[in-house]
Amino acid sequence: MIHSMTGFGKSFVQMPLKKITIEIKSLNSKNLDLSVRMPQLYKEKELEARNLIASHLERGKVECNIFIDITGEETQNTLNAPIIKGYIAQMMEIIPQEKVDFTELMKMAVRMPDALKVERAEIDEEEWAAVKKHLEIAVKNLKEFRRQEGEKLKLDFTQRIQTIREQLAESLQYEGQRIETVKERISQNLKELAVTVDESRFAQEVVYYLEKLDINEEKVRLTNHLDYFEETMNSAEHSGRKLGFIAQEIGREINTLGSKSNHSEMQKCVVKMKDELEKIKEQVLNIL
């Protein structure tokens, strides 16, 4: 069973005064590249969150974001009254009394440094337990997304492997024509040279030349590689790297077929096989 490295998972928990949303998305990567962004309130729990995510996910560029939306009237920010009064007093000293506008002074004062006091809140363990629970749910949703994407990729791979098989079978139809064409070309070249040829020696040389162009070994190896690709694709393990290696071996055999084809129709089949293989290679990079 193959899984994609691309995925998205989301969950949220509603608290009395806030809504906490957890989003996790992933893209393809050679290793696990994990990024976690969370409010300052939860920073001390970042390592725990990273370990939890890493225990469920393997490869991929994974980004986790935790957001807090305040839904109640409670706030951790309070006005620093002495500081604000001090700012206003200083401004009144430099502004003529007849031009004093207390509303404008207040607007300016609250924007000055230290006008607001931020009280650091201690993390609520029950709240964090709820966040942790929904973090696991978000990861589970991400894995399900990956599984569904993997099913789509598996279907695509199966169709493309079948197309390569069909093109291989079609190319073999021209093998007899190819051999006859090679024989005629050699005979015609010898006739143009106008030399006497030992027929026995000529037959030996033709056989030797045709053996170098024989594609039976490549055909067998290519078929085996295609079978192994499908077998690996249907295995229970995560096989993205292995599928990539097998695709490289498939490419070698197709290239050898192309170099030995010596027939325009066979070369067309080889080009079609290469096209399908390139599309497979692009998608294999996204397999877990």
C-alpha positions in Angstrom: 0.0 0.0 0.0 1.5 3.3 -1.1 0.9 6.6 0.7 1.5 10.1 -0.7 3.7 12.5 1.2 1.3 15.3 0.3 -1.5 15.7 2.9 -3.5 18.0 5.1 -5.1 17.5 8.5 -7.1 19.8 10.7 -8.9 19.7 14.1 -10.1 22.2 16.6 -11.2 22.3 20.2 -13.7 24.8 21.6 -12.8 26.1 25.1 -15.1 28.4 27.3 -13.2 31.6 26.2 -11.2 30.5 23.2 -11.2 28.3 20.1 -8.0 26.4 19.4 -7.4 25.3 15.8 -4.7 22.8 14.7 -3.6 22.5 11.1 -1.0 20.1 9.7 0.2 20.0 6.1 2.9 18.0 4.4 4.9 18.0 1.1 7.5 15.6 -0.2 11.0 15.5 1.3 13.8 13.0 1.5 13.6 13.0 5.3 11.2 14.3 8.0 11.5 18.0 8.0 9.2 19.2 10.8 8.2 22.8 11.6 5.9 23.6 14.6 4.4 27.0 15.1 2.3 27.7 18.2 1.3 30.6 20.5 3.8 31.7 23.1 1.5 30.2 25.8 2.3 26.7 24.6 6.0 27.2 23.8 7.2 25.0 26.7 5.2 22.1 25.2 6.7 22.5 21.7 9.2 19.5 22.1 6.3 17.3 23.3 4.2 18.3 20.2 7.2 17.7 17.9 7.8 14.2 19.4 4.1 13.3 19.1 4.0 14.3 15.4 7.3 12.6 14.6 6.1 9.3 16.3 3.2 9.1 13.7 4.8 10.5 10.6 7.9 9.4 8.7 9.2 11.3 5.6 7.9 14.6 4.4 8.2 18.4 4.9 5.6 18.8 7.7 4.3 22.1 9.0 2.1 22.3 12.1 0.3 25.5 13.1 -1.7 26.0 16.3 -3.9 29.1 16.4 -5.9 30.6 19.3 -9.0 32.7 18.6 -10.3 34.5 21.7 -14.1 34.1 21.8 -14.8 35.6 25.3 -14.2 38.9 27.0 -11.2 37.8 29.0 -7.9 39.4 28.0 -4.3 39.2 29.3 -3.6 42.8 28.4 -4.3 45.7 30.9 -3.7 49.4 30.7 -0.7 50.6 32.7 -2.4 53.6 34.2 0.6 55.3 35.9 2.6 55.1 32.7 -0.3 56.5 30.6 -0.9 59.4 33.1 2.8 60.2 32.9 2.8 60.4 29.1 -0.3 62.6 29.2 1.3 65.0 31.8 4.5 65.3 29.7 2.6 66.1 26.6 0.4 68.7 28.3 3.6 70.5 29.4 4.6 71.0 25.7 1.1 71.7 24.3 -0.6 75.1 24.9 -3.6 74.7 27.3 -6.1 76.1 24.8 -5.1 73.4 22.3 -5.3 70.5 24.6 -7.5 67.6 23.3 -7.6 64.9 25.9 -9.1 62.3 23.5 -6.1 62.8 21.1 -3.7 62.7 24.0 -5.2 59.4 25.2 -4.9 57.9 21.7 -1.2 58.9 21.6 -0.5 57.8 25.1 -1.8 54.2 24.7 0.4 53.8 21.7 3.5 54.6 23.6 6.0 52.0 25.0 4.9 50.1 28.1 1.3 51.6 27.9 -0.1 48.1 28.1 0.8 45.4 30.6 0.8 41.8 29.4 0.3 39.3 32.2 2.0 36.0 31.4 -0.6 33.3 31.8 0.4 29.8 33.0 -0.5 26.9 30.8 -3.5 25.0 31.9 -2.7 21.2 31.9 -6.3 20.3 31.2 -6.3 22.7 28.2 -3.0 21.3 26.9 -4.4 17.7 27.3 -7.3 18.7 25.0 -4.9 20.4 22.5 -2.7 17.3 22.5 -5.7 15.1 21.9 -6.8 17.2 18.9 -3.2 17.3 17.6 -3.4 13.5 17.4 -6.7 13.8 15.5 -5.2 16.3 13.1 -2.3 13.9 12.5 -4.7 11.1 11.9 -6.6 13.2 9.4 -3.3 14.0 7.6 -2.5 10.3 7.4 -5.9 9.5 6.0 -5.4 12.2 3.4 -2.1 10.7 2.5 -3.7 7.3 2.1 -6.4 8.6 -0.2 -3.8 10.4 -2.3 -1.7 7.2 -2.4 -4.7 5.2 -3.8 -4.9 7.8 -6.7 -1.2 7.5 -7.3 -1.4 3.7 -7.3 -4.2 3.7 -9.9 -2.1 6.1 -12.1 1.0 3.9 -11.7 -0.9 0.8 -12.6 -2.2 2.4 -15.8 1.2 3.7 -16.9 2.9 0.4 -16.2 0.3 -1.3 -18.3 0.9 1.2 -21.1 4.6 0.4 -21.0 3.8 -3.3 -21.2 1.6 -2.7 -24.2 4.2 -0.6 -26.0 6.8 -3.3 -25.3 4.5 -6.0 -26.8 3.9 -3.7 -29.8 7.6 -3.1 -30.4 8.3 -6.8 -30.5 6.0 -7.1 -33.6 8.6 -5.3 -35.6 11.5 -7.5 -34.5 11.3 -9.8 -37.5 11.1 -6.8 -39.9 14.1 -5.3 -38.2 16.3 -8.3 -38.7 15.4 -8.6 -42.3 16.0 -4.9 -42.8 19.5 -5.3 -41.2 20.3 -8.3 -43.5 19.2 -6.4 -46.6 21.2 -3.3 -45.6 24.4 -5.4 -45.2 23.9 -7.2 -48.5 23.2 -4.0 -50.3 26.4 -2.4 -48.9 28.4 -5.4 -50.0 26.9 -5.3 -53.5 27.9 -1.6 -53.8 31.4 -2.6 -52.9 31.4 -5.1 -55.9 33.5 -7.7 -54.1 33.3 -11.4 -53.9 31.9 -12.6 -50.6 32.2 -16.0 -49.0 28.6 -16.9 -48.3 29.5 -19.0 -45.2 31.6 -16.2 -43.8 28.9 -13.6 -44.6 26.3 -15.7 -42.8 28.5 -15.9 -39.7 29.1 -12.1 -39.7 25.4 -11.5 -40.0 24.6 -13.8 -37.1 27.3 -12.1 -35.0 25.9 -8.6 -35.9 22.3 -9.6 -35.1 23.3 -11.1 -31.8 24.6 -7.7 -30.8 21.2 -6.3 -31.6 19.2 -9.0 -29.9 16.7 -7.5 -27.4 15.4 -10.7 -25.8 17.5 -10.2 -22.6 16.3 -6.6 -22.3 12.7 -7.7 -22.9 12.9 -10.3 -20.0 14.6 -7.8 -17.6 12.2 -5.0 -18.4 9.2 -7.4 -17.8 10.7 -8.5 -14.5 11.3 -4.9 -13.4 7.7 -4.0 -14.2 6.4 -7.0 -12.3 8.7 -6.0 -9.3 7.4 -2.4 -9.4 3.8 -3.6 -9.1 4.7 -6.1 -6.4 6.5 -3.4 -4.4 3.6 -1.0 -4.9 1.2 -3.5 -3.4 3.3 -4.4 -0.4 2.5 -3.3 3.1 5.7 -1.4 3.6 6.4 2.3 2.7 8.3 1.9 -0.5 8.8 5.3 -2.1 12.6 5.0 -2.2 12.5 1.4 -3.5 10.0 2.4 -6.3 12.4 5.1 -7.3 15.3 2.6 -7.6 13.1 0.2 -9.7 12.1 3.1 -12.0 15.7 3.8 -12.6 16.3 0.2 -13.6 13.2 0.2 -15.9 14.7 3.3 -17.6 18.0 1.5 -18.2 16.3 -1.3 -20.0 14.1 1.0 -22.1 17.2 3.0 -23.1 19.0 -0.1 -24.2 15.9 -1.2 -26.2 16.0 2.2 -27.9 19.7 1.9 -28.8 19.3 -1.5 -30.3 15.9 -1.0 -32.0 17.2 0.1 -35.5 13.6 0.4 -36.6 11.5 3.6 -36.7 8.3 2.0 -35.4 10.1 0.3 -32.5 11.7 3.6 -31.7 8.3 5.2 -31.5 7.2 2.6 -29.0 10.4 3.3 -27.0 9.6 7.0 -26.9 6.1 6.3 -25.6 7.6 4.0 -22.9 10.0 6.8 -21.9 7.2 9.3 -21.7 5.2 7.1 -19.4 8.3 6.3 -17.2 9.1 10.0 -16.8 5.6 10.7 -15.5 6.1 7.7 -13.1 9.4 9.1 -11.9 7.8 12.5 -11.2 5.1 11.0 -9.0 7.4 8.5 -7.2 9.2 11.5 -5.6 5.9 12.1 -3.7 5.6 8.6 -2.4 6.2 7.9 1.3 
